[in-house]
Amino acid sequence: MGQLTTHVLDTAAGVPAAGVRIDLHEVLPRESRLLLSTVTGSDGRCLGPLLSGADFRAGHYSLTFFVADYFRSRGVVLPNPAFINEALIRIGIAAADQHYHVPLLVSPWAYSVYRGG
């Protein structure tokens, strides 16, 4: 069975990013539908998969990582508005029998993402 997971790493501090809010939306032709709102744990991961089982199917999805809120909660002084307020990642799930892992490497000034395994 396939699943969607994520992992957030704070590259500025060199630590897992604990407490990052993540919203997962299914992107439909005329609208987006919120599927889940969650927060990363102490290891920068969510408690479980974002999607799995019967809910995990082919389609278009977006992950919104609320990174400015995370950095401010750590006492990082950011400009107003923050350079990166939210990191919005849009992905496509083509094969519902595969594991899609979306690691986010983030600092107040940059981020990168890739499909992990």
For each residue, the residues with C-beta under 8 A, 3 or more apart:
1: 52 53 56 97
2: 52 56 93 95 96 97 98 99 100
3: 49 50 51 52 56 99 100
4: 24 49 50 51 52 56 61 93 100 101 102
5: 45 46 49 50 99 100 101 102
6: 22 40 45 46 50 63 101 102 103 104
7: 16 44 45 101 102 103 104 116
8: 16 17 20 22 40 44 45 65 103 104 106
9: 15 16 17 44 103 104 105 106
10: 13 14 15 16 17 44 70 74 106 107
11: 14 105 106 107 110
12: 71 76 106 107 108
13: 10 74
14: 10 11
15: 9 10 18 44
16: 7 8 9 10 40 42 43 44 45
17: 8 9 10 20 40 44 70 104 106
18: 15 40 41 42 43 44
19: 39 40 70 73
20: 8 17 39 40 44 65 66 67 70
21: 37 38 39 65 66 69 70
22: 6 8 36 37 38 39 40 46 50 63 64 65 66
23: 34 36 37 63 64 66
24: 4 34 35 36 37 38 50 51 61 62 63 64
25: 32 33 34 35 61 62 64
26: 32 33 35 59 60 61
27: 32 59 60 61 62 90
28: 31 32 33 60
29:
30:
31: 28
32: 25 26 27 28 62
33: 25 26 28
34: 23 24 25 37
35: 24 25 26 50 51 55 61
36: 22 23 24 50 51
37: 21 22 23 24 34
38: 21 22 24 46 47 50
39: 19 20 21 22 46
40: 6 8 16 17 18 19 20 22 43 44 45 46
41: 18 44 45 46 47
42: 16 18
43: 16 18 40
44: 7 8 9 10 15 16 17 18 20 40 41
45: 5 6 7 8 16 40 41
46: 5 6 22 38 39 40 41 49 50
47: 38 41
48: 52
49: 3 4 5 46 52 56
50: 3 4 5 6 22 24 35 36 38 46 63
51: 3 4 24 35 36 55 56 61
52: 1 2 3 4 48 49 55 56
53: 1 56
54: 57
55: 35 51 52
56: 1 2 3 4 49 51 52 53 93 96
57: 54 93 96
58: 93 94 95 96
59: 26 27 92 93
60: 26 27 28 90 91 92 93
61: 4 24 25 26 27 35 51 90 91 92 93
62: 24 25 27 32 88 89 90 91
63: 6 22 23 24 50 88 89 91 102
64: 22 23 24 25 86 87 88 89
65: 8 20 21 22 70 86 87 88 89 104 106 111
66: 20 21 22 23 69 70 85 86
67: 20 70 71 82 84 85 86 87 106 108 111
68: 71 72 78 82 84 85 86 108
69: 21 66 72 73
70: 10 17 19 20 21 65 66 67 73 74 106
71: 12 67 68 74 76 78 82 108
72: 68 69 75 76 78
73: 19 69 70
74: 10 13 70 71
75: 72
76: 12 71 72 108
77:
78: 68 71 72 82 83 108
79: 82 83
80:
81: 85
82: 67 68 71 78 79 85 108
83: 78 79 108 109
84: 67 68 87 106 108 109 110 111
85: 66 67 68 81 82
86: 64 65 66 67 68
87: 64 65 67 84 104 106 111 113
88: 62 63 64 65
89: 62 63 64 65 102 104 113
90: 27 60 61 62
91: 60 61 62 63 100 102 115
92: 59 60 61
93: 2 4 56 57 58 59 60 61 96 100
94: 58
95: 2 58 98
96: 2 56 57 58 93
97: 1 2
98: 2 95
99: 2 3 5 117
100: 2 3 4 5 91 93 115
101: 4 5 6 7 115 116 117
102: 4 5 6 7 63 89 91 113 114 115 116
103: 6 7 8 9 113 114 116
104: 6 7 8 9 17 65 87 89 111 112 113
105: 9 11 111 112 113
106: 8 9 10 11 12 17 65 67 70 84 87 110 111
107: 10 11 12 110 111
108: 12 67 68 71 76 78 82 83 84
109: 83 84
110: 11 84 106 107
111: 65 67 84 87 104 105 106 107
112: 104 105
113: 87 89 102 103 104 105
114: 102 103
115: 91 100 101 102
116: 7 101 102 103
117: 99 101
